[in-house]
Amino acid sequence: MSVRPRPAARRAGDPPRPLATASLPLAVSLVAPDALERLARTRATADDLALLLHALHSRRLVLLKSLLTRLERDPRAVPASARERFEAHWSLMERAEARHAPAVRDTLDYPSVGNWLARALAAPQGAPLAAELEHFGSVAAAAALRSGAAFTAELAAPAGTLALPGIGLLEAGAPVVRLTARARTARLTVPGAGRHPAHHGPVLLRGARRVTGAGTGWHGLRRLPGAAAVLDDLDPYRAPATGVGRTALPPSGRTAGAGRPWTRRWRAALGLLRATDPRRAAETTALLRCLVPVAGPADGGETEVSATARAAPGAILATLPRTAADLAEVLVHETQHTKLAVLHDLVPLHDAGPAAVHRVAWRPDPRPLAGVFQGTYAHLALAEFWDRAARGTALPDAVREEARTRCDSYRRQVAEAVPILLESSELTPAGREFATGMERLLLSLGRTGRMAPGIAGASSCDDVQ
């Protein structure tokens, strides 16, 4: 990612400039036919993944520019004080970008930043929008911390907490936190708290690859073993405001010991992916930025739920799956949702409306064509994954037998859904080519088998929200 030469310093009162990374193409105008074919077959190369990540970043820049444009066009959108703070935070982001542009890209592309942007763009003008804009200070500070820039910033801490996307959260017990960053460390303090030991503040260590911290009130995000992704049970924007899944489940908060089952399950699931299909495991770890634990149903039911938010590709929101195989399924399934959501923004695959009129085997309710497309793609990847597991030799016989059952079930579900796509008049030419590629993969998996009990019509994986 190239950065253009830094222009002359912006004077006080001048409007914020677009970030230098915004000079990159905002979309890749053409996806090569062979890349589209590979993606249709659910198999992405490293170049394909780089294309999708570039498209994701371009989309994020478009949304950030839209927010900036809204403020520029309507001087009354927020109070003057809120506008001044936003401009100060934008200047901090510019400094971070000048220091180390990849740090800004990494921060802006973190999934919770997408959820925040969606809420900020939808917020009514006045106090609601001003409240959302305050979080941009946390985004800018997180980028600046990663960049290595020296700075001091005073940041809003709604409800007494300060969340730094992709890094962690401080329970400050105060509405404002001062972040003072030097070469290798940064300190979080409460302005005006005097010399009381409780307010000396946590210290953050600025490593080459990540920021870590320790001290009273500080909670860092936990890295998942064997990957760069984190278990995000802290960020207030980690899930859509509407909740997760059909029953609008809330994300789980951090409690003592709650992360250990996730770590064990993740390690086993990633091991299963790598033993079965190293390329699909690499795809998952390349695209996944965070796992977001979701609270189980209030009635104590054992239904498992997983979802991907359209505004936040790269995050998987899920209740804790029962087994490693179940989590492996969630990882494969939701990674396809991320891929297809980003691809559809880059190259529209359909122009379908919201009417839910199509019946599919994995959902009890009618689905719109967009949902059929997403579900077909995700379930096709599951069929292909379990086909490889069944035919391989890396797994025990009992696991391979279960893999055959799962493959047959998902293959049959997809076989019922693909004709809905191919017969639709709402697909674009690229979408029709993509659906045809999915059909070719389906046919290569052989004839459909018996539907496994308990799988048909009982999928807990949602389409993109």
SULGI-V330284 format. One record per residue. N is the residue number from 0. PSI is psi in radians with two decimals (* if undefined). OMEGA is omega in degrees with one decimal (NA if undefined). NEAR is the number of other ideal C-beta (glycine too) atoms within 12 Angstrom. Layout:
# SULGI-V330284
N&PSI&OMEGA&NEAR  N&PSI&OMEGA&NEAR
This chain:
# SULGI-V330284
0&2.04&-178.8&26  1&2.68&178.2&13  2&2.25&179.6&24  3&2.79&178.9&17  4&2.48&-177.8&9  5&2.21&-180.0&17  6&3.09&178.6&16  7&2.65&-176.9&8  8&2.45&178.7&12  9&2.33&179.7&19  10&2.72&177.2&12  11&2.32&179.9&11  12&-0.33&175.4&12  13&2.56&178.1&15  14&2.64&178.2&20  15&2.49&174.3&31  16&2.65&171.8&26  17&2.55&177.0&26  18&2.61&-177.3&37  19&-0.56&179.0&26  20&-0.32&179.0&37  21&-0.19&176.6&32  22&-0.17&173.2&21  23&2.74&174.9&24  24&2.34&-178.0&20  25&-0.18&174.0&24  26&2.60&172.7&23  27&2.09&-168.4&27  28&-0.35&-176.3&12  29&2.28&170.4&15  30&2.13&-176.6&32  31&2.52&-179.1&18  32&-0.66&-179.4&17  33&-0.57&176.3&19  34&-0.71&178.6&31  35&-0.68&178.5&34  36&-0.77&179.1&25  37&-0.76&179.9&29  38&-0.65&177.9&42  39&-0.57&178.9&40  40&0.19&176.2&33  41&0.27&-176.8&43  42&1.86&-177.7&32  43&2.43&172.7&35  44&3.05&177.2&20  45&-0.66&178.1&17  46&-0.67&177.9&18  47&-0.74&179.8&33  48&-0.68&177.5&31  49&-0.68&176.9&20  50&-0.79&-179.3&33  51&-0.71&179.4&39  52&-0.65&175.5&34  53&-0.75&179.3&28  54&-0.68&177.2&37  55&-0.78&-179.9&42  56&-0.72&178.1&39  57&-0.74&178.0&30  58&-0.72&179.9&37  59&-0.69&178.4&41  60&-0.66&177.5&34  61&-0.78&-179.0&28  62&-0.69&178.3&32  63&-0.70&176.2&41  64&-0.64&178.0&26  65&-0.68&178.1&22  66&-0.76&178.3&37  67&-0.75&179.8&31  68&-0.68&178.4&18  69&-0.74&-179.8&27  70&-0.65&-179.3&34  71&-0.63&-175.2&21  72&-0.38&-177.3&13  73&1.64&-179.4&16  74&-0.34&-178.1&14  75&0.13&-176.9&15  76&-0.66&178.5&28  77&2.78&175.7&31  78&2.72&-177.7&21  79&-0.66&-179.0&15  80&-0.68&178.3&15  81&-0.68&178.2&31  82&-0.73&180.0&29  83&-0.72&178.7&21  84&-0.71&178.4&30  85&-0.76&-180.0&37  86&-0.64&177.0&30  87&-0.70&178.9&31  88&-0.61&176.5&36  89&-0.72&177.6&36  90&-0.68&176.9&31  91&-0.70&177.9&38  92&-0.69&176.8&46  93&-0.75&179.1&33  94&-0.72&178.2&33  95&-0.72&-179.3&38  96&-0.70&178.0&37  97&-0.57&-179.5&29  98&-0.81&-176.1&27  99&1.59&-174.4&26  100&-0.66&178.8&32  101&-0.49&178.2&24  102&-0.66&177.7&37  103&-0.77&179.0&42  104&-0.80&-179.1&34  105&-0.69&-179.0&35  106&-0.84&-178.5&42  107&-0.53&-177.5&44  108&-0.05&177.8&42  109&2.39&-171.3&43  110&-0.73&-176.6&44  111&-0.46&176.8&45  112&-0.61&175.3&49  113&-0.76&176.7&44  114&-0.71&178.3&42  115&-0.79&179.3&41  116&-0.73&179.1&37  117&-0.74&179.6&29  118&-0.72&-179.1&31  119&-0.73&-179.8&36  120&-0.49&-179.5&27  121&-0.17&-174.7&21  122&2.39&174.6&26  123&2.65&-180.0&17  124&2.83&-177.7&24  125&-2.50&-174.7&16  126&-0.73&179.5&16  127&-0.77&178.9&19  128&-0.71&179.1&28  129&-0.70&179.3&28  130&-0.71&178.7&27  131&-0.65&-178.5&36  132&-0.48&-179.3&41  133&-0.56&-177.8&40  134&-0.36&177.6&38  135&-0.50&175.0&43  136&-0.70&177.6&40  137&-0.68&178.4&45  138&-0.83&-179.9&49  139&-0.71&179.8&45  140&-0.70&177.8&47  141&-0.73&178.1&47  142&-0.75&-179.5&46  143&-0.66&176.1&43  144&-0.78&-178.9&48  145&-0.52&-175.5&39  146&-0.37&-176.0&33  147&0.07&-179.8&28  148&2.56&172.9&32  149&2.34&-178.0&21  150&2.86&169.8&33  151&2.30&-178.8&22  152&2.49&172.4&40  153&2.17&-169.1&29  154&2.48&177.9&41  155&2.47&177.9&37  156&1.40&-178.8&32  157&2.39&-178.3&25  158&0.41&176.5&17  159&0.21&179.8&19  160&2.51&176.9&30  161&2.09&179.4&45  162&2.21&175.1&42  163&1.91&-172.4&48  164&2.25&177.8&44  165&-0.01&-176.8&42  166&-1.02&-179.6&44  167&-2.86&-173.5&39  168&2.45&176.3&36  169&2.20&169.5&41  170&1.70&-172.2&26  171&-0.49&-176.0&35  172&0.37&-179.5&20  173&2.75&-175.9&28  174&-0.24&-177.8&20  175&2.46&177.0&26  176&2.39&174.6&41  177&2.24&178.2&30  178&2.04&-179.5&44  179&2.00&-174.2&26  180&2.29&174.9&36  181&-2.86&-170.0&19  182&-0.86&-174.2&14  183&-0.25&-177.0&17  184&2.89&173.8&24  185&2.63&-179.8&41  186&2.44&177.4&28  187&2.14&-179.6&46  188&2.86&175.9&36  189&2.04&-179.5&31  190&2.41&176.3&22  191&0.14&-177.7&14  192&-0.05&177.7&20  193&-2.63&-174.2&11  194&0.30&179.5&11  195&2.29&-176.0&14  196&-0.59&-177.0&11  197&-0.28&-175.3&18  198&0.20&175.2&24  199&-0.47&169.3&20  200&2.61&176.8&33  201&2.74&176.5&34  202&2.33&176.0&26  203&2.40&176.5&35  204&2.23&-175.1&25  205&1.60&179.2&31  206&3.05&-178.9&18  207&-0.52&-175.4&14  208&-0.38&-177.5&15  209&2.84&177.7&26  210&2.22&177.7&39  211&2.92&-177.5&28  212&2.96&177.2&31  213&2.65&178.1&19  214&2.97&-176.9&26  215&2.20&175.8&22  216&-0.11&-177.3&28  217&2.37&176.9&33  218&1.96&179.0&33  219&2.65&174.6&32  220&2.51&-176.6&35  221&2.24&178.9&27  222&2.40&175.3&28  223&2.35&-174.2&31  224&2.40&176.4&23  225&0.20&-178.0&20  226&2.94&176.3&30  227&-0.15&-177.1&21  228&2.78&179.5&33  229&2.82&171.2&39  230&1.85&-174.2&41  231&1.73&176.0&47  232&0.45&-174.2&35  233&-0.78&-170.0&37  234&2.24&-180.0&42  235&-0.29&178.7&34  236&0.33&-175.1&37  237&-0.32&-179.7&43  238&2.75&175.7&43  239&2.61&179.9&34  240&-0.41&-177.9&23  241&-0.03&-178.6&23  242&-3.07&-172.6&24  243&2.29&174.6&38  244&-3.08&-175.8&32  245&-0.42&-179.5&23  246&0.22&174.3&21  247&0.89&179.3&21  248&2.53&178.0&32  249&2.76&172.9&26  250&2.64&178.0&41  251&2.48&171.4&28  252&2.94&-179.1&23  253&2.29&173.0&25  254&2.81&-177.8&15  255&2.19&175.7&9  256&-0.11&-175.5&10  257&-0.43&-177.8&21  258&-0.39&-175.1&29  259&-0.79&177.5&17  260&-0.64&177.8&23  261&-0.75&-179.6&38  262&-0.77&179.0&26  263&-0.81&-178.0&21  264&-0.72&178.9&33  265&-0.83&-178.2&39  266&-0.75&-179.6&23  267&-0.71&-179.5&26  268&-0.75&178.7&40  269&-0.64&175.5&34  270&-0.70&177.4&25  271&-0.76&178.6&39  272&-0.80&-176.7&38  273&-0.60&178.1&27  274&-0.58&-175.5&26  275&-0.76&-171.9&38  276&1.49&-177.4&33  277&-0.60&-179.0&18  278&-0.70&178.7&26  279&-0.59&175.4&38  280&-0.73&178.9&27  281&-0.67&177.1&24  282&-0.76&-179.2&35  283&-0.84&-177.7&44  284&-0.44&178.0&27  285&-0.63&-174.4&28  286&-0.44&-175.6&42  287&2.18&175.1&43  288&-0.58&-179.3&41  289&2.62&167.5&46  290&2.27&-179.2&48  291&1.90&177.6&49  292&2.44&-179.4&43  293&2.44&178.9&39  294&2.48&177.6&27  295&2.92&179.4&26  296&2.50&-177.5&21  297&-0.45&-177.9&12  298&0.06&177.9&10  299&0.14&178.3&8  300&2.78&-175.4&13  301&0.26&-179.8&16  302&2.27&176.4&25  303&2.48&-176.2&31  304&2.43&169.8&40  305&2.67&-176.3&41  306&2.81&171.4&42  307&2.32&178.3&47  308&2.29&-178.8&41  309&-0.62&-179.1&32  310&-0.22&-172.1&37  311&1.06&176.0&46  312&2.56&-179.5&42  313&-0.09&174.7&47  314&2.35&173.1&48  315&2.12&178.5&52  316&2.19&-173.0&50  317&2.58&163.0&45  318&2.80&-176.8&36  319&2.01&177.6&33  320&2.69&-175.6&35  321&-0.64&-173.7&21  322&2.93&176.0&20  323&-0.67&178.5&29  324&-0.68&178.8&32  325&-0.72&178.4&31  326&-0.65&175.8&37  327&-0.72&176.2&43  328&-0.79&179.6&44  329&-0.76&-179.0&47  330&-0.80&179.1&47  331&-0.84&-176.1&46  332&-0.92&-174.3&47  333&-0.49&175.0&49  334&-0.62&176.5&46  335&-0.65&177.2&48  336&-0.73&177.1&45  337&-0.83&-179.0&47  338&-0.84&-174.9&47  339&-0.63&178.5&45  340&-0.76&179.6&38  341&-0.75&180.0&41  342&-0.72&-178.7&43  343&-0.58&173.9&36  344&-0.54&-178.1&30  345&-0.84&179.4&34  346&1.75&-177.8&30  347&2.27&-178.6&23  348&-0.30&178.7&39  349&2.87&174.9&30  350&0.70&-173.9&18  351&2.60&174.7&27  352&-3.05&-174.6&14  353&-0.03&-175.3&13  354&2.20&-179.6&15  355&1.70&-173.5&19  356&-0.07&-173.1&19  357&2.40&177.6&31  358&2.32&177.7&21  359&2.76&-172.2&36  360&-0.41&-173.3&30  361&0.01&178.6&37  362&2.49&178.3&31  363&-0.25&-175.7&15  364&2.69&177.0&18  365&2.61&-176.9&16  366&2.55&169.7&31  367&2.87&-177.5&26  368&-0.66&178.3&35  369&-0.70&177.9&35  370&-0.65&176.7&39  371&-0.75&-179.6&44  372&-0.88&-178.8&44  373&-0.81&-177.6&43  374&-0.70&178.7&42  375&-0.78&-178.7&50  376&-0.79&-178.1&49  377&-0.74&-179.4&45  378&-0.52&174.7&46  379&-0.73&177.4&48  380&-0.66&177.4&48  381&-0.74&178.4&47  382&-0.76&-179.4&46  383&-0.69&179.5&39  384&-0.85&-178.2&44  385&-0.46&174.0&42  386&-0.76&177.1&33  387&-0.73&179.8&34  388&-0.70&-178.3&37  389&-0.62&-176.9&31  390&-0.29&-177.7&19  391&3.13&-179.0&23  392&0.10&-174.7&13  393&-0.26&-173.7&20  394&2.71&176.4&28  395&2.75&-177.0&16  396&-0.69&-178.3&14  397&-0.67&179.0&13  398&-0.67&179.1&26  399&-0.61&177.2&25  400&-0.75&175.9&17  401&-0.65&178.8&26  402&-0.71&178.4&36  403&-0.72&179.5&28  404&-0.78&-179.7&27  405&-0.73&179.2&41  406&-0.83&-179.8&40  407&-0.73&-178.4&30  408&-0.85&-178.1&34  409&-0.60&178.7&47  410&-0.72&179.7&41  411&-0.71&178.3&32  412&-0.76&-179.9&37  413&-0.67&179.6&42  414&-0.53&178.0&31  415&-0.40&-174.3&28  416&-0.56&-176.6&39  417&-0.74&178.0&39  418&-0.54&177.2&20  419&-0.74&179.9&34  420&-0.83&-175.4&41  421&-0.46&-179.9&26  422&-0.02&-177.6&16  423&2.48&175.1&28  424&0.03&-175.8&15  425&0.03&176.8&26  426&2.49&170.1&29  427&2.94&175.6&23  428&-0.72&177.6&16  429&-0.67&178.7&27  430&-0.67&178.8&34  431&-0.72&176.8&25  432&-0.70&-179.9&26  433&-0.80&-179.9&40  434&-0.64&177.1&39  435&-0.67&175.8&25  436&-0.67&176.0&32  437&-0.71&179.7&47  438&-0.70&179.2&28  439&-0.72&177.2&22  440&-0.75&179.5&33  441&-0.81&-178.7&38  442&-0.55&-179.8&20  443&-0.29&-179.8&19  444&-0.07&176.5&34  445&-3.08&-178.3&19  446&2.67&-180.0&13  447&2.60&-179.9&23  448&-2.88&-179.0&23  449&2.40&176.6&16  450&2.19&-179.4&24  451&2.39&178.1&25  452&2.42&175.4&12  453&-0.17&179.5&15  454&-0.76&-177.2&30  455&2.24&175.0&22  456&0.18&-174.4&20  457&0.30&-178.8&20  458&2.34&177.7&38  459&0.06&178.8&35  460&2.18&-178.7&45  461&2.77&167.7&40  462&3.04&178.0&37  463&2.25&-178.9&37  464&*&NA&34
